[in-house]
Amino acid sequence: MTAPLLLALALLGPAPGDTVALSLVDAMARARRANPALMAVRAEADAAAQVALSATQGFLPTVELGLGGVRTTDPVGVFGLKLRQAAFTAGDLSLDALNAPQPYDGYTTAATVKLPLLVPEGLFGHSGARRAAAASAAMADRVTGATTFQVIDQYWSTHLATQRVATLAAALAAARARVTRAEALHAQGLVTGLDARLARVRAAEIETQHLAATAEAANAVAVLAAAIGLPVDTPLRLTDSLSMDLTAVCAAADASCQMDGRGDLAAAAHVEAAAAAGVRRAWSQNLPSVAVFGSVAYHARTGPWTNGSDDWTIGFQASWSILRGLAGVGSVREARARSAAATARALAARDQAELEVSAARRTLAAAQARVRVAAAAAEEARQALAQAELRYEQGTSPIAELLDVQAAATAAALNALASRRDLFVAQAALDFAYGVFDR
């Protein structure tokens, strides 16, 4: 943990609860596990996966159990109940008994099994549902990658915000020291009162920047905490540093980095396959379907499974809608159009991915160059500040020059920090473009 970061966290003020030490790896792992938005996407993908199970009715057997009871005076109902219960007698054939039967009770317990033998629509429908579920899961993977990248971005942005607080705090302390020095020199008659006034103006300017930076750092910590599933008031101690060495996994563009690992491309491929299955399903609606079934039932008068009779039924059912107007033609054409659209979207997704990779590589190259330039400028600014301080102490330059050089040195230091943050984010953006975080 660097001293400036510790100072920055101290300037943020105390926060309730225990401080959480957080490395970048910890932040990514926590986000994958506890980010609320990501959890919702995964739950939706799990729900979509169950649709394929519902579609298995098209080719797997179904079993139904039933239990029912009635009490009726309906002549047809009483006649049927007595026949089913094997309780019909000769007296039940009298006209009075047939036309005006007494209230009669009946209970039926039944089990029915149906087995589809040929249902093409169900088979292709299940295939499409499986592909759609796979597309939802792949998109959840892409959202996982996007969440990981956002956390990386926020981690380094939070680090930069806290480092900015520390840098401005150091600049403010130096500015106040120059105010004190200018006032002392003025008391000795060595400089005019203008020097102290200019020093106080510059110190006030830095103080306002420091106050704003402190609030921004506190907000950045809260955003990072929320992104990894922690309460927003959780104090965080970032253990990684902007001065550390990091490289993108796919910086070398080796064979292990392929865009096929991207969840959105996988999802587009699954959607394309689902649309193709939809075309076959539309065609299959014009084909016959065949199923067999069987049932057993027990009929009793006083209650289920009391004295009564049982019966069984087996059979088959074949159906074929040979003419449905133009509905069949319309369904096939619609499915073909949707399939063509899915293919076009898959191609567009591939093109977009290639654009993102090439853009990420250019951004990374620029960020690497910026780090070198900014680091050199920061070093030049430090040396210039030392020279300016010496010149002022020797009385060979006005305080305005010293204050301007101090401002330039502070800006150069902040620019160097920002360039490091941008480099780390650019490296992560390249990996995200290749789908590294989706895996």
C-alpha positions as a Markdown table, in Angstrom:
| # | Residue | x | y | z |
|---|---|---|---|---|
| 1 | Met | 0.0 | 0.0 | 0.0 |
| 2 | Thr | 1.5 | 3.3 | -1.0 |
| 3 | Ala | 1.8 | 6.2 | 1.4 |
| 4 | Pro | -0.2 | 8.6 | -0.9 |
| 5 | Leu | -3.1 | 6.2 | -1.1 |
| 6 | Leu | -3.1 | 5.7 | 2.7 |
| 7 | Leu | -3.2 | 9.5 | 3.0 |
| 8 | Ala | -6.0 | 9.8 | 0.5 |
| 9 | Leu | -8.1 | 7.2 | 2.3 |
| 10 | Ala | -7.5 | 9.0 | 5.5 |
| 11 | Leu | -8.6 | 12.3 | 4.0 |
| 12 | Leu | -11.9 | 10.6 | 3.0 |
| 13 | Gly | -12.8 | 10.4 | 6.7 |
| 14 | Pro | -13.9 | 7.5 | 8.8 |
| 15 | Ala | -16.6 | 5.1 | 7.6 |
| 16 | Pro | -18.7 | 2.6 | 9.5 |
| 17 | Gly | -17.8 | -1.1 | 9.5 |
| 18 | Asp | -14.5 | -2.9 | 8.9 |
| 19 | Thr | -12.2 | -1.8 | 6.1 |
| 20 | Val | -12.1 | -4.3 | 3.2 |
| 21 | Ala | -8.7 | -4.9 | 1.6 |
| 22 | Leu | -9.4 | -5.3 | -2.0 |
| 23 | Ser | -7.1 | -6.4 | -4.8 |
| 24 | Leu | -8.1 | -6.2 | -8.5 |
| 25 | Val | -8.5 | -10.0 | -8.6 |
| 26 | Asp | -10.6 | -9.9 | -5.4 |
| 27 | Ala | -12.8 | -7.1 | -6.9 |
| 28 | Met | -13.4 | -9.2 | -10.1 |
| 29 | Ala | -14.2 | -12.3 | -8.2 |
| 30 | Arg | -16.6 | -10.5 | -5.9 |
| 31 | Ala | -18.4 | -8.8 | -8.8 |
| 32 | Arg | -18.8 | -12.2 | -10.6 |
| 33 | Arg | -20.3 | -13.6 | -7.4 |
| 34 | Ala | -22.3 | -10.8 | -5.9 |
| 35 | Asn | -23.1 | -8.1 | -8.5 |
| 36 | Pro | -26.9 | -7.7 | -8.2 |
| 37 | Ala | -27.5 | -6.9 | -11.9 |
| 38 | Leu | -25.3 | -9.8 | -13.0 |
| 39 | Met | -27.2 | -12.1 | -10.6 |
| 40 | Ala | -30.5 | -11.0 | -12.2 |
| 41 | Val | -29.2 | -11.8 | -15.7 |
| 42 | Arg | -28.0 | -15.2 | -14.7 |
| 43 | Ala | -31.3 | -16.0 | -13.0 |
| 44 | Glu | -33.1 | -15.0 | -16.3 |
| 45 | Ala | -30.8 | -17.3 | -18.2 |
| 46 | Asp | -31.6 | -20.1 | -15.8 |
| 47 | Ala | -35.3 | -19.4 | -16.4 |
| 48 | Ala | -34.9 | -19.5 | -20.1 |
| 49 | Ala | -33.1 | -22.9 | -19.8 |
| 50 | Gln | -36.2 | -24.4 | -18.4 |
| 51 | Val | -38.2 | -23.7 | -21.5 |
| 52 | Ala | -36.4 | -26.5 | -23.3 |
| 53 | Leu | -37.7 | -28.9 | -20.6 |
| 54 | Ser | -41.3 | -27.8 | -21.2 |
| 55 | Ala | -40.8 | -28.5 | -24.9 |
| 56 | Thr | -40.1 | -32.2 | -24.3 |
| 57 | Gln | -43.8 | -32.9 | -24.2 |
| 58 | Gly | -43.5 | -33.2 | -28.0 |
| 59 | Phe | -41.6 | -36.5 | -27.8 |
| 60 | Leu | -41.5 | -37.8 | -24.3 |
| 61 | Pro | -44.4 | -39.7 | -22.6 |
| 62 | Thr | -46.9 | -37.9 | -20.3 |
| 63 | Val | -48.7 | -39.5 | -17.4 |
| 64 | Glu | -51.8 | -38.0 | -15.8 |
| 65 | Leu | -53.5 | -39.2 | -12.6 |
| 66 | Gly | -57.1 | -38.2 | -11.9 |
| 67 | Leu | -59.6 | -38.5 | -9.1 |
| 68 | Gly | -63.2 | -37.2 | -9.3 |
| 69 | Gly | -66.5 | -37.6 | -7.6 |
| 70 | Val | -70.1 | -36.6 | -8.5 |
| 71 | Arg | -73.6 | -36.8 | -7.2 |
| 72 | Thr | -76.3 | -36.4 | -9.8 |
| 73 | Thr | -79.9 | -37.0 | -10.8 |
| 74 | Asp | -79.1 | -36.6 | -14.5 |
| 75 | Pro | -80.6 | -39.7 | -16.2 |
| 76 | Val | -77.7 | -40.1 | -18.6 |
| 77 | Gly | -75.2 | -39.6 | -15.8 |
| 78 | Val | -76.8 | -42.0 | -13.4 |
| 79 | Phe | -77.2 | -44.6 | -16.2 |
| 80 | Gly | -73.4 | -44.3 | -17.1 |
| 81 | Leu | -72.3 | -44.4 | -13.5 |
| 82 | Lys | -74.2 | -47.6 | -12.8 |
| 83 | Leu | -72.8 | -49.2 | -15.9 |
| 84 | Arg | -69.2 | -48.2 | -15.1 |
| 85 | Gln | -69.6 | -49.5 | -11.5 |
| 86 | Ala | -71.1 | -52.8 | -12.7 |
| 87 | Ala | -74.1 | -51.9 | -10.5 |
| 88 | Phe | -76.7 | -51.9 | -13.2 |
| 89 | Thr | -79.8 | -54.2 | -12.5 |
| 90 | Ala | -82.9 | -55.1 | -14.4 |
| 91 | Gly | -84.9 | -52.7 | -12.2 |
| 92 | Asp | -82.9 | -49.8 | -13.6 |
| 93 | Leu | -84.5 | -50.4 | -17.0 |
| 94 | Ser | -87.9 | -49.4 | -15.8 |
| 95 | Leu | -89.2 | -46.1 | -17.3 |
| 96 | Asp | -89.5 | -44.4 | -13.9 |
| 97 | Ala | -85.9 | -45.4 | -13.0 |
| 98 | Leu | -84.6 | -44.2 | -16.4 |
| 99 | Asn | -86.6 | -40.9 | -16.5 |
| 100 | Ala | -86.5 | -39.9 | -12.9 |
| 101 | Pro | -83.6 | -41.6 | -11.1 |
| 102 | Gln | -82.8 | -41.0 | -7.5 |
| 103 | Pro | -79.6 | -39.1 | -6.6 |
| 104 | Tyr | -76.6 | -41.2 | -7.3 |
| 105 | Asp | -72.9 | -41.0 | -6.3 |
| 106 | Gly | -69.9 | -41.9 | -8.3 |
| 107 | Tyr | -66.1 | -41.8 | -7.9 |
| 108 | Thr | -63.5 | -42.3 | -10.6 |
| 109 | Thr | -59.8 | -42.8 | -10.2 |
| 110 | Ala | -57.8 | -42.9 | -13.5 |
| 111 | Ala | -54.3 | -43.0 | -14.8 |
| 112 | Thr | -53.5 | -42.1 | -18.5 |
| 113 | Val | -50.3 | -42.5 | -20.4 |
| 114 | Lys | -49.7 | -40.8 | -23.7 |
| 115 | Leu | -46.6 | -41.5 | -25.9 |
| 116 | Pro | -45.9 | -39.5 | -29.0 |
| 117 | Leu | -44.5 | -41.7 | -31.8 |
| 118 | Leu | -44.2 | -39.1 | -34.6 |
| 119 | Val | -44.5 | -35.4 | -33.7 |
| 120 | Pro | -41.9 | -33.6 | -35.9 |
| 121 | Glu | -43.1 | -30.2 | -34.7 |
| 122 | Gly | -42.3 | -31.2 | -31.1 |
| 123 | Leu | -38.8 | -32.4 | -32.0 |
| 124 | Phe | -37.8 | -29.2 | -33.9 |
| 125 | Gly | -39.5 | -27.1 | -31.3 |
| 126 | His | -37.4 | -28.6 | -28.6 |
| 127 | Ser | -34.3 | -28.1 | -30.7 |
| 128 | Gly | -35.1 | -24.4 | -31.1 |
| 129 | Ala | -35.8 | -24.0 | -27.4 |
| 130 | Arg | -32.5 | -25.6 | -26.5 |
| 131 | Arg | -30.7 | -23.2 | -28.8 |
| 132 | Ala | -32.6 | -20.2 | -27.4 |
| 133 | Ala | -31.6 | -21.3 | -23.9 |
| 134 | Ala | -28.0 | -21.6 | -25.0 |
| 135 | Ala | -28.2 | -18.1 | -26.4 |
| 136 | Ser | -29.5 | -16.7 | -23.1 |
| 137 | Ala | -26.7 | -18.5 | -21.3 |
| 138 | Ala | -24.1 | -17.1 | -23.7 |
| 139 | Met | -25.4 | -13.6 | -23.3 |
| 140 | Ala | -25.2 | -14.0 | -19.6 |
| 141 | Asp | -21.5 | -14.9 | -20.1 |
| 142 | Arg | -21.1 | -11.7 | -22.1 |
| 143 | Val | -22.8 | -9.7 | -19.3 |
| 144 | Thr | -20.4 | -11.4 | -16.9 |
| 145 | Gly | -17.5 | -10.2 | -19.0 |
| 146 | Ala | -18.9 | -6.7 | -19.3 |
| 147 | Thr | -19.4 | -6.5 | -15.5 |
| 148 | Thr | -15.9 | -7.7 | -14.9 |
| 149 | Phe | -14.5 | -5.0 | -17.3 |
| 150 | Gln | -16.7 | -2.3 | -15.6 |
| 151 | Val | -15.3 | -3.3 | -12.2 |
| 152 | Ile | -11.7 | -3.2 | -13.6 |
| 153 | Asp | -12.4 | 0.3 | -15.0 |
| 154 | Gln | -14.0 | 1.4 | -11.7 |
| 155 | Tyr | -11.2 | -0.1 | -9.6 |
| 156 | Trp | -8.5 | 1.9 | -11.4 |
| 157 | Ser | -10.8 | 5.0 | -11.6 |
| 158 | Thr | -11.2 | 4.8 | -7.8 |
| 159 | His | -7.5 | 4.3 | -7.4 |
| 160 | Leu | -6.9 | 7.4 | -9.6 |
| 161 | Ala | -9.4 | 9.4 | -7.6 |
| 162 | Thr | -7.7 | 8.6 | -4.3 |
| 163 | Gln | -4.3 | 9.3 | -5.7 |
| 164 | Arg | -5.6 | 12.6 | -7.0 |
| 165 | Val | -6.7 | 13.5 | -3.4 |
| 166 | Ala | -3.2 | 12.6 | -2.1 |
| 167 | Thr | -1.4 | 14.6 | -4.9 |
| 168 | Leu | -3.5 | 17.7 | -4.3 |
| 169 | Ala | -3.1 | 17.4 | -0.6 |
| 170 | Ala | 0.7 | 17.4 | -1.1 |
| 171 | Ala | 0.4 | 20.4 | -3.5 |
| 172 | Leu | -1.8 | 22.2 | -0.9 |
| 173 | Ala | 0.7 | 21.6 | 1.8 |
| 174 | Ala | 3.4 | 23.0 | -0.4 |
| 175 | Ala | 1.3 | 26.0 | -1.4 |
| 176 | Arg | 0.6 | 26.9 | 2.2 |
| 177 | Ala | 4.3 | 26.6 | 3.0 |
| 178 | Arg | 5.0 | 29.1 | 0.3 |
| 179 | Val | 2.4 | 31.4 | 1.7 |
| 180 | Thr | 4.2 | 31.2 | 5.1 |
| 181 | Arg | 7.5 | 31.8 | 3.4 |
| 182 | Ala | 6.3 | 34.8 | 1.3 |
| 183 | Glu | 4.8 | 36.4 | 4.4 |
| 184 | Ala | 8.1 | 35.9 | 6.3 |
| 185 | Leu | 10.1 | 37.4 | 3.4 |
| 186 | His | 7.6 | 40.3 | 3.3 |
| 187 | Ala | 8.1 | 40.9 | 7.0 |
| 188 | Gln | 11.8 | 41.1 | 6.4 |
| 189 | Gly | 11.3 | 43.6 | 3.6 |
| 190 | Leu | 12.7 | 41.3 | 1.0 |
| 191 | Val | 9.5 | 41.0 | -1.1 |
| 192 | Thr | 6.3 | 43.0 | -1.5 |
| 193 | Gly | 3.0 | 42.0 | -0.1 |
| 194 | Leu | 1.9 | 40.9 | -3.5 |
| 195 | Asp | 3.9 | 37.7 | -3.2 |
| 196 | Ala | 1.9 | 36.6 | -0.2 |
| 197 | Arg | -1.4 | 37.5 | -1.8 |
| 198 | Leu | -0.6 | 35.6 | -5.0 |
| 199 | Ala | 0.5 | 32.6 | -2.9 |
| 200 | Arg | -2.7 | 32.7 | -0.9 |
| 201 | Val | -4.8 | 32.9 | -4.1 |
| 202 | Arg | -3.0 | 29.8 | -5.5 |
| 203 | Ala | -3.4 | 27.9 | -2.2 |
| 204 | Ala | -7.1 | 28.7 | -2.2 |
| 205 | Glu | -7.4 | 27.4 | -5.8 |
| 206 | Ile | -5.6 | 24.1 | -4.9 |
| 207 | Glu | -7.8 | 23.8 | -1.8 |
| 208 | Thr | -11.0 | 24.0 | -3.8 |
| 209 | Gln | -9.6 | 21.3 | -6.2 |
| 210 | His | -8.7 | 19.2 | -3.2 |
| 211 | Leu | -12.2 | 19.5 | -1.7 |
| 212 | Ala | -13.9 | 18.5 | -5.0 |
| 213 | Ala | -11.4 | 15.6 | -5.4 |
| 214 | Thr | -12.2 | 14.3 | -1.9 |
| 215 | Ala | -15.9 | 14.1 | -2.7 |
| 216 | Glu | -15.2 | 12.5 | -6.1 |
| 217 | Ala | -13.0 | 9.8 | -4.4 |
| 218 | Ala | -15.7 | 9.0 | -1.8 |
| 219 | Asn | -18.2 | 8.6 | -4.6 |
| 220 | Ala | -15.8 | 6.4 | -6.6 |
| 221 | Val | -15.3 | 4.1 | -3.5 |
| 222 | Ala | -19.1 | 3.9 | -3.1 |
| 223 | Val | -19.6 | 3.0 | -6.8 |
| 224 | Leu | -16.9 | 0.3 | -6.6 |
| 225 | Ala | -18.4 | -1.1 | -3.4 |
| 226 | Ala | -21.9 | -1.3 | -5.0 |
| 227 | Ala | -20.5 | -3.0 | -8.1 |
| 228 | Ile | -19.0 | -5.8 | -6.1 |
| 229 | Gly | -22.1 | -6.3 | -4.0 |
| 230 | Leu | -21.0 | -4.5 | -0.8 |
| 231 | Pro | -22.8 | -1.8 | 1.0 |
| 232 | Val | -22.0 | 1.6 | -0.5 |
| 233 | Asp | -20.6 | 2.9 | 2.8 |
| 234 | Thr | -18.1 | 0.1 | 3.1 |
| 235 | Pro | -14.5 | 1.5 | 3.4 |
| 236 | Leu | -12.2 | -0.1 | 0.9 |
| 237 | Arg | -8.4 | -0.3 | 0.9 |
| 238 | Leu | -7.2 | -0.9 | -2.6 |
| 239 | Thr | -4.1 | -3.1 | -2.4 |
| 240 | Asp | -3.0 | -2.9 | -6.0 |
| 241 | Ser | -1.1 | 0.2 | -7.3 |
| 242 | Leu | -1.1 | 2.3 | -10.5 |
| 243 | Ser | 2.7 | 1.8 | -10.5 |
| 244 | Met | 2.6 | -1.9 | -10.8 |
| 245 | Asp | 3.3 | -3.8 | -14.0 |
| 246 | Leu | 0.3 | -5.2 | -15.9 |
| 247 | Thr | -0.1 | -6.5 | -19.4 |
| 248 | Ala | -3.2 | -7.5 | -21.4 |
| 249 | Val | -3.8 | -11.2 | -21.8 |
| 250 | Cys | -4.3 | -10.7 | -25.5 |
| 251 | Ala | -1.7 | -7.9 | -26.0 |
| 252 | Ala | 0.5 | -10.2 | -28.1 |
| 253 | Ala | -2.4 | -11.4 | -30.3 |
| 254 | Asp | -1.4 | -15.0 | -29.9 |
| 255 | Ala | -3.4 | -18.0 | -31.0 |
| 256 | Ser | -5.1 | -18.3 | -27.6 |
| 257 | Cys | -7.0 | -15.1 | -28.1 |
| 258 | Gln | -9.8 | -15.7 | -30.5 |
| 259 | Met | -13.1 | -13.7 | -30.7 |
| 260 | Asp | -15.0 | -17.0 | -30.6 |
| 261 | Gly | -14.8 | -16.8 | -26.8 |
| 262 | Arg | -17.1 | -13.8 | -26.8 |
| 263 | Gly | -20.5 | -14.6 | -25.3 |
| 264 | Asp | -22.3 | -12.3 | -27.7 |
| 265 | Leu | -20.9 | -14.1 | -30.8 |
| 266 | Ala | -21.8 | -17.4 | -29.3 |
| 267 | Ala | -25.3 | -16.1 | -28.5 |
| 268 | Ala | -25.7 | -14.9 | -32.1 |
| 269 | Ala | -24.7 | -18.3 | -33.4 |
| 270 | His | -27.2 | -20.0 | -31.1 |
| 271 | Val | -29.9 | -17.6 | -32.2 |
| 272 | Glu | -29.1 | -18.4 | -35.8 |
| 273 | Ala | -29.3 | -22.1 | -35.2 |
| 274 | Ala | -32.6 | -21.6 | -33.3 |
| 275 | Ala | -34.0 | -19.7 | -36.3 |
| 276 | Ala | -33.0 | -22.5 | -38.6 |
| 277 | Ala | -34.8 | -25.0 | -36.3 |
| 278 | Gly | -37.8 | -22.7 | -36.5 |
| 279 | Val | -37.8 | -23.1 | -40.3 |
| 280 | Arg | -37.9 | -26.9 | -39.9 |
| 281 | Arg | -40.6 | -26.6 | -37.2 |
| 282 | Ala | -42.7 | -24.5 | -39.6 |
| 283 | Trp | -42.4 | -27.1 | -42.3 |
| 284 | Ser | -43.1 | -29.9 | -39.8 |
| 285 | Gln | -46.5 | -28.3 | -39.0 |
| 286 | Asn | -47.6 | -29.7 | -42.3 |
| 287 | Leu | -46.7 | -33.2 | -41.5 |
| 288 | Pro | -48.8 | -35.9 | -39.7 |
| 289 | Ser | -48.4 | -36.7 | -36.1 |
| 290 | Val | -49.0 | -40.1 | -34.4 |
| 291 | Ala | -49.3 | -41.0 | -30.7 |
| 292 | Val | -50.5 | -44.0 | -28.7 |
| 293 | Phe | -52.2 | -43.8 | -25.3 |
| 294 | Gly | -53.5 | -46.1 | -22.6 |
| 295 | Ser | -55.6 | -45.6 | -19.5 |
| 296 | Val | -56.9 | -47.5 | -16.5 |
| 297 | Ala | -59.8 | -46.4 | -14.4 |
| 298 | Tyr | -61.6 | -47.6 | -11.2 |
| 299 | His | -65.3 | -46.6 | -10.6 |
| 300 | Ala | -67.0 | -46.8 | -7.2 |
| 301 | Arg | -70.1 | -45.5 | -5.6 |
| 302 | Thr | -69.3 | -44.8 | -1.9 |
| 303 | Gly | -65.7 | -43.6 | -2.3 |
| 304 | Pro | -62.4 | -44.0 | -4.2 |
| 305 | Trp | -61.2 | -47.6 | -4.3 |
| 306 | Thr | -64.3 | -49.1 | -2.6 |
| 307 | Asn | -66.6 | -51.6 | -4.1 |
| 308 | Gly | -66.9 | -51.0 | -7.8 |
| 309 | Ser | -65.3 | -52.0 | -11.2 |
| 310 | Asp | -62.3 | -51.2 | -13.3 |
| 311 | Asp | -61.7 | -50.8 | -17.0 |
| 312 | Trp | -58.8 | -50.1 | -19.4 |
| 313 | Thr | -58.4 | -48.4 | -22.7 |
| 314 | Ile | -55.6 | -48.5 | -25.3 |
| 315 | Gly | -55.5 | -46.8 | -28.6 |
| 316 | Phe | -53.7 | -44.6 | -31.1 |
| 317 | Gln | -54.3 | -41.2 | -32.5 |
| 318 | Ala | -53.2 | -39.9 | -35.9 |
| 319 | Ser | -53.8 | -36.4 | -37.2 |
| 320 | Trp | -52.8 | -34.5 | -40.3 |
| 321 | Ser | -53.9 | -31.0 | -41.1 |
| 322 | Ile | -53.6 | -31.3 | -44.9 |
| 323 | Leu | -55.1 | -27.9 | -45.6 |
| 324 | Arg | -54.9 | -24.9 | -43.3 |
| 325 | Gly | -55.6 | -22.2 | -45.9 |
| 326 | Leu | -52.3 | -20.3 | -46.5 |
| 327 | Ala | -51.3 | -20.5 | -42.8 |
| 328 | Gly | -48.7 | -23.2 | -43.5 |
| 329 | Val | -47.1 | -21.2 | -46.3 |
| 330 | Gly | -47.1 | -18.0 | -44.2 |
| 331 | Ser | -45.5 | -19.8 | -41.2 |
| 332 | Val | -42.7 | -21.2 | -43.4 |
| 333 | Arg | -42.0 | -17.8 | -45.1 |
| 334 | Glu | -42.0 | -16.0 | -41.7 |
| 335 | Ala | -39.6 | -18.6 | -40.3 |
| 336 | Arg | -37.3 | -18.2 | -43.3 |
| 337 | Ala | -37.3 | -14.4 | -42.9 |
| 338 | Arg | -36.5 | -14.7 | -39.2 |
| 339 | Ser | -33.7 | -17.1 | -40.1 |
| 340 | Ala | -32.2 | -14.7 | -42.6 |
| 341 | Ala | -32.4 | -11.9 | -40.1 |
| 342 | Ala | -30.6 | -14.0 | -37.5 |
| 343 | Thr | -27.9 | -14.8 | -40.0 |
| 344 | Ala | -27.4 | -11.2 | -40.8 |
| 345 | Arg | -27.3 | -10.2 | -37.1 |
| 346 | Ala | -24.6 | -12.9 | -36.6 |
| 347 | Leu | -22.5 | -11.5 | -39.4 |
| 348 | Ala | -23.0 | -7.9 | -38.0 |
| 349 | Ala | -22.0 | -9.1 | -34.5 |
| 350 | Arg | -18.8 | -10.6 | -36.0 |
| 351 | Asp | -18.0 | -7.4 | -37.8 |
| 352 | Gln | -18.7 | -5.3 | -34.7 |
| 353 | Ala | -16.4 | -7.6 | -32.7 |
| 354 | Glu | -13.6 | -7.1 | -35.2 |
| 355 | Leu | -14.1 | -3.4 | -35.1 |
| 356 | Glu | -13.9 | -3.4 | -31.3 |
| 357 | Val | -10.7 | -5.5 | -31.3 |
| 358 | Ser | -9.0 | -3.2 | -33.8 |
| 359 | Ala | -10.1 | -0.1 | -31.9 |
| 360 | Ala | -8.9 | -1.5 | -28.6 |
| 361 | Arg | -5.5 | -2.2 | -30.1 |
| 362 | Arg | -5.2 | 1.3 | -31.3 |
| 363 | Thr | -6.3 | 2.7 | -28.0 |
| 364 | Leu | -3.8 | 0.5 | -26.2 |
| 365 | Ala | -1.0 | 1.6 | -28.4 |
| 366 | Ala | -1.9 | 5.2 | -27.8 |
| 367 | Ala | -2.1 | 4.6 | -24.0 |
| 368 | Gln | 1.3 | 3.0 | -23.9 |
| 369 | Ala | 2.8 | 6.0 | -25.7 |
| 370 | Arg | 1.0 | 8.4 | -23.4 |
| 371 | Val | 2.5 | 6.7 | -20.3 |
| 372 | Arg | 6.0 | 7.2 | -21.6 |
| 373 | Val | 5.4 | 10.9 | -22.5 |
| 374 | Ala | 3.5 | 11.7 | -19.3 |
| 375 | Ala | 6.2 | 10.1 | -17.1 |
| 376 | Ala | 8.9 | 12.0 | -18.8 |
| 377 | Ala | 6.9 | 15.3 | -18.5 |
| 378 | Ala | 6.3 | 14.6 | -14.8 |
| 379 | Glu | 10.0 | 14.2 | -14.2 |
| 380 | Glu | 10.8 | 17.4 | -16.1 |
| 381 | Ala | 8.2 | 19.2 | -14.1 |
| 382 | Arg | 9.7 | 18.0 | -10.8 |
| 383 | Gln | 13.1 | 19.3 | -11.8 |
| 384 | Ala | 11.6 | 22.5 | -13.0 |
| 385 | Leu | 9.9 | 23.0 | -9.7 |
| 386 | Ala | 13.1 | 22.5 | -7.8 |
| 387 | Gln | 14.8 | 25.1 | -10.0 |
| 388 | Ala | 12.0 | 27.6 | -9.6 |
| 389 | Glu | 12.1 | 27.2 | -5.9 |
| 390 | Leu | 15.8 | 27.9 | -5.8 |
| 391 | Arg | 15.4 | 30.9 | -8.1 |
| 392 | Tyr | 12.8 | 32.4 | -5.9 |
| 393 | Glu | 14.8 | 31.8 | -2.8 |
| 394 | Gln | 17.7 | 33.6 | -4.4 |
| 395 | Gly | 15.5 | 36.4 | -5.5 |
| 396 | Thr | 16.2 | 36.0 | -9.2 |
| 397 | Ser | 12.6 | 35.3 | -10.2 |
| 398 | Pro | 9.1 | 36.5 | -9.0 |
| 399 | Ile | 6.8 | 34.3 | -7.1 |
| 400 | Ala | 4.4 | 34.2 | -10.1 |
| 401 | Glu | 7.0 | 32.0 | -11.9 |
| 402 | Leu | 7.2 | 29.6 | -9.0 |
| 403 | Leu | 3.4 | 29.4 | -8.7 |
| 404 | Asp | 3.1 | 28.7 | -12.4 |
| 405 | Val | 5.7 | 26.0 | -12.3 |
| 406 | Gln | 4.1 | 24.4 | -9.2 |
| 407 | Ala | 0.7 | 24.3 | -11.0 |
| 408 | Ala | 2.4 | 22.7 | -14.0 |
| 409 | Ala | 4.2 | 20.2 | -11.8 |
| 410 | Thr | 0.9 | 19.2 | -10.1 |
| 411 | Ala | -0.9 | 18.9 | -13.5 |
| 412 | Ala | 2.0 | 16.8 | -14.9 |
| 413 | Ala | 1.8 | 14.5 | -11.8 |
| 414 | Leu | -1.9 | 14.0 | -12.2 |
| 415 | Asn | -1.6 | 13.5 | -15.9 |
| 416 | Ala | 1.0 | 10.7 | -15.3 |
| 417 | Leu | -1.4 | 9.0 | -12.9 |
| 418 | Ala | -4.3 | 9.3 | -15.3 |
| 419 | Ser | -2.2 | 7.9 | -18.1 |
| 420 | Arg | -1.4 | 4.8 | -16.0 |
| 421 | Arg | -5.0 | 4.4 | -15.2 |
| 422 | Asp | -5.9 | 4.7 | -18.9 |
| 423 | Leu | -3.3 | 2.2 | -19.8 |
| 424 | Phe | -4.7 | -0.4 | -17.4 |
| 425 | Val | -8.2 | 0.2 | -18.7 |
| 426 | Ala | -7.1 | 0.0 | -22.3 |
| 427 | Gln | -5.4 | -3.4 | -21.6 |
| 428 | Ala | -8.6 | -4.6 | -20.0 |
| 429 | Ala | -10.7 | -3.3 | -22.9 |
| 430 | Leu | -8.6 | -5.3 | -25.4 |
| 431 | Asp | -9.1 | -8.5 | -23.3 |
| 432 | Phe | -12.8 | -7.7 | -23.1 |
| 433 | Ala | -13.0 | -7.3 | -26.9 |
| 434 | Tyr | -11.6 | -10.8 | -27.2 |
| 435 | Gly | -14.0 | -12.2 | -24.7 |
| 436 | Val | -11.4 | -13.1 | -22.1 |
| 437 | Phe | -13.7 | -12.1 | -19.2 |
| 438 | Asp | -16.6 | -14.0 | -20.7 |
| 439 | Arg | -14.9 | -17.4 | -20.1 |
